Amino acid sequence: MIIEMRTYTTKPGCRERFLQIFREKSMPLHARLGMKLLGPFPSVENPDVFFFMRGFPDMDSREPMKAKFYEGELWKRELGSLLMPMLEKHEVVLVEDPDGLVRW
């Protein structure tokens, strides 16, 4: 399994609203497209930061699955314009879980 370790920093005071939309709309879409999510995990040290992991079966499936998400109607019509203005920055570290240690 290929896992994106994602760190998001929202603009000050936006984390809770971002997470509400993320949980209600983004997470179900990820699941429908076959992506695994673990989190989100709000930082206890920074009120504007949270983390989550997004999993893909393998490297070959990663880009097509992401394309279905970001080129889909929900992202284009609603989520992109709601979430992106609240986001200060995001970082992604790509790792492999060859032994299946992560339990979704």
C-alpha positions in Angstrom: 0.0 0.0 0.0 1.1 3.6 -0.8 0.3 6.2 1.9 0.3 9.9 1.7 1.1 11.4 5.1 -0.7 14.8 4.8 -0.2 17.8 7.1 -2.6 20.7 6.6 -2.4 24.2 8.0 -5.5 26.2 7.8 -5.8 29.9 8.0 -6.2 31.1 11.6 -9.5 30.0 13.1 -10.6 27.9 10.1 -9.6 24.4 11.2 -13.0 23.4 12.8 -15.0 24.5 9.8 -12.5 22.9 7.4 -12.7 19.6 9.3 -16.5 19.7 9.4 -16.7 20.0 5.6 -13.8 17.4 5.2 -15.7 14.9 7.4 -19.1 15.4 5.9 -18.3 15.7 2.2 -14.7 14.8 1.4 -14.2 11.7 3.4 -17.3 9.9 1.9 -16.2 10.8 -1.6 -12.7 9.3 -0.9 -14.4 6.1 0.4 -16.6 5.8 -2.7 -13.5 6.1 -4.9 -11.7 3.4 -3.0 -9.2 5.6 -1.2 -8.5 4.7 2.4 -8.4 7.5 5.0 -7.0 7.5 8.5 -7.8 10.6 10.5 -8.1 13.5 10.6 -6.0 14.1 13.7 -6.1 17.7 15.0 -2.8 18.9 16.4 -2.7 19.5 20.2 0.1 22.0 19.7 -1.2 24.2 16.9 -5.0 25.0 16.6 -4.6 25.5 12.9 -3.0 22.2 12.0 -4.3 18.7 11.4 -3.0 15.4 9.9 -4.4 12.5 8.0 -3.2 9.6 5.9 -4.6 8.7 2.5 -4.0 5.2 1.2 -3.9 3.7 -2.3 -3.5 0.1 -3.2 -0.3 0.8 -5.2 1.6 3.5 -7.1 -0.2 2.7 -10.4 -3.6 3.4 -8.9 -2.7 6.6 -7.0 -2.8 9.1 -9.8 -6.0 7.8 -11.5 -7.8 7.7 -8.1 -6.7 11.2 -7.3 -7.8 12.4 -10.7 -11.3 11.0 -10.1 -11.5 13.0 -6.9 -10.0 16.3 -8.1 -11.6 16.2 -11.6 -15.0 15.1 -10.2 -18.1 17.2 -10.0 -18.1 17.5 -6.2 -14.6 18.9 -6.0 -15.0 21.2 -9.0 -18.5 22.4 -8.1 -18.2 22.7 -4.3 -15.3 21.4 -2.3 -12.5 23.2 -4.0 -14.1 26.6 -3.6 -15.1 25.9 0.0 -11.8 24.3 1.3 -9.0 25.9 -0.6 -9.6 29.5 0.7 -9.4 28.2 4.2 -6.0 26.4 3.6 -2.7 28.2 4.4 -0.5 25.3 3.2 -0.3 21.5 3.0 2.6 19.1 2.9 2.6 15.5 1.6 5.1 12.8 2.4 4.7 9.6 0.3 5.5 6.4 2.1 5.1 2.7 1.5 3.5 0.1 3.8 4.8 -3.1 2.3 3.9 -5.2 5.3 0.4 -3.9 5.7 1.1 -2.5 9.2 -1.5 0.3 8.9 -4.9 -0.8 10.0 -7.7 1.1 8.2 
